[in-house]
Amino acid sequence: MPEEILDDDSILLCSNCFRDEGLRIDSNKIGVESSEECPNCNSSSGKKLTQQLIQELAWRFFVSGTTIRCEYGAAPVIQCNEYHYGKSDISPSAWLENDIKLIEEAAKIGFFHYGPRLWMVGEVEPLKDLQQESSRDKIIERVLQEYPEKLFANGTKFYRLRVNPNNPAAPEEYDSPPLEFSGRGRLDSTEFSVMYGSQDIDVCIHECRASADDDIYVATFITVRELRLLDLTHILEEDNTEFESLDMAIHMLFLAKSHSYEICRAIAKAAKHAGFDGVIYPSFFSLMRTGGHPFETSYGLSLRRYHPEREKYVGAYTIENFALFGHPLQAELVKIDSINRLIITQVGYQGHFGPVEY
Ligand SMILES: [Zn+2]
């Protein structure tokens, strides 16, 4: 999203200006309350929109709202910017036509069909090499060399959830599952158990796909010695393009669905082999939980790489999850601090709208 700072906070439109129900609801969410009359539709009850808010609304509805996920990566079908002002070329539903004109005029932007740069849809060399078994090991070797180690100090607290355990009060229920139940998650294999944990309980709930019908328990663990983890959430400093970026490859890998697990498992095994106690990796649910947008760009450049406050930008959208190898409880790397039943009273996704055709 273009980040121009506009100091003009005069009101141009309001949520009642729009015909499309999704735009009305989204603009009602981001608009500001004011008893001033809307200069466009004269409503005093609609939430008021400044030029900056209209630009935000346009990005959220038309760019984020048309983003399509690919096997690896994701890209919006529509983009908007000031260079296309007066030259919009999209074909929206009839009920959106006038709404778009209002937005274009107020925000001085135009909408256009976006041909994504190919890295956004997974054309990233190290990622392609990871997908090929013949070249996978050489990239994993780079991963082990280029990503840093992070130490969990003795006494670090974390959580682990279990859904419907047989004996909820028994500590061993919360260790890694036995091998015969391994091999279904992102990092565990049939011959390799891991214990998934997080310092964020909400992430645990999402990661284990718990619903309000489940009987859920949460164990609070404490590490009993220093643990060495390979930190895959680290942002690599690179001087190449997105097409050659290992950082982008790993970022995309952990935001991809289950077809990517085979590669993640190979990385986990290599990390174990190299002597690590576990790996820290970006949660698949980072984006949902933090409201981030995958592979966000500004004029075709990845914000992950080129944002002026890069670490802060990436940090705000990354939730760290980790996996400890083997059976950490049995091996006395960690101990149970307490176990609680967890009652979910609300499962909510905050959403926004997008167009149905363009
Ligand atoms: Zn209005």
Residues whose N, C-alpha, C, O or C-beta is under 5 A from the ligand:
A	BS01	ZN	L13 C14 N16 C17 C38 N40 C41 N42 S43 G46
